Amino acid sequence: MSVQFALPELGEGVMEGELVTWRVKAGDEVNHDQPLCEVMTDKATIEIPSPVKAKVVSVHATEGHTVKVGDALITFDGGDSDTLKGRPAHGAGHSAPAPAPAPAAKPAPAPAPVAKAAPAPAPTTHASNGSGATAAGPALSVEARSQAARVMAAPSTRRFARERGVELGAVVPSGPAGRVMREDVDRFIREGGIGSSGGITARRGRASSAPTGGEERVAFKGLRKKIAEKMAESKHKAAHFTYVEEADATELVRLREAAKEAGAAQGIKVTFLPIVMKAMVEALRKYPILNSTLDEATSEIVYKHYYNIGLSVQTEDGLTAPVVKNVENKSVLELAAEIQDLVSRARAKKLTREDLTGGTITLTNAGSIGGLFATPIINFPEVAILGFNKIFRKPVVKTIRGVEKIVIRDWTYFSISLDHRIVDGAIAAEFMKEFIKIIEQPSLMMLDRA
């Protein structure tokens, strides 16, 4: 007997999500709790596990399309159908003849009119060869593509491998449940498994070249699409302006070095971020308007008397912003440990909906990459985002015991973008003045409160 499995509840108030990638296809035998697909909501990317051990008859949703809670995802053949039906989040069972494993029927066509032999987890790309014909990525055999489709890997890893002409089926996986990671593809290339994208060499000795000129189309979906939606909403609704100030970071560097040693003894990696967060809290206490939101429905400014700081984290799939809760109540080492955990889980795609909600202001840090300063986009509906930029050494003039001298100092710039509907330029300048004072003399944080 065949039974359907529907999209379960994804969290309180979340009624739909984008189906980012399938992990299985028609004909596969799946185990209980084996990941079936990844669904992205506006809060997090969620793996949907199998409720039964059974055979997949067909899949009912297309990658890149929106699915609602209760929509049919998969038809199973066999397995513990009573268990499946007994779960409230799953669709009701029904009898149906089992179709052939391939091709799987889909209710809606894919965005591009490209025929597919079977649904594959990887996003479909099309590269023009300049003559009007298209080719799906580098020249790989039908057998190789079929093998690659069965390999467990994230969409970004598939894209990375495809752009370099790597057959995923030839890569030794190191991830959980046999998942191929990006570093596995890197290692495969380094060990001579295949040439770089500049001149792809097949393992069997056949030489082929990557397409030159023309165009390539990649599905606009997943985290990249969510980022685009959030950024467009922010620019459309908030009246952005950015204020930039420089800071002598010499004492900040010294404090971080001391905290780094203390953290290492406990297995905690201490960056500048927890110290910067503590300085933000002290300045926000004096200028609480930056730690607020605008409730447009009631025409009220909502002041937040708690400090939940979102942290921009770059991942393989794009930018995400997990939230460090109640910064005011945690020590530098506690914050460092929490940041370490959040960053690790963000890059492993293990963040929960709770990790991504409740922020009152955001901190973004591009200093490790470089650049003098940036003008970050507000994480709407927050009213402010602080940019922490690179620290560098430079000669500056300092007055020492009444005498001006040229000395070498650690230096940096901070940039803060604000919603001008809520925050005036003068308030932004006063906030930054207070914040920079604490950054330049971090010991000031010890004077007012325990």
Buried (B, 14 or more C-beta within 10 A) or exposed (E): EBBBBBBBEBBEEBEBBBBBBBBBBBBBEBEEEBBBBBBBBBBBBBBBBBBBBBBBBBBBBBBBBEBEBBBBBBBBBBBBBEBBBEEEEBBEBEEBEBBEBBBBEBEEEBBEEEEBEBBBBBBBBBBBEEEEEBBBBBBBEEEBBBBBBBBBBBBBBBBBBBBBBBBBBBBEBEBEEEBBBBEBBBBBBEEEBBBEBEEBBBEEEEEBEBBEEBEBBBBEBBBBBBBEEBBEEBEEBBEBBBBBBBBBBBBBBEBBEEBBEEBEEEEBEBBBBBBBBBBBBBBBBEBEBBBBBBEEEEEEBEEBEEBBBBBBBBBBBBBBBBBBBEBBEBEBBBBBBBBBEBBEBBBEBBBEBEBBBEBBBBBBBBBEEEEEBBBBBBBBBBBBBBBBBBBBEEEBEEEEEEEEEEEEBBBBBBBBBBBBEBBEEEBBEBBBEBBBBBBBEBEBBEEEEE
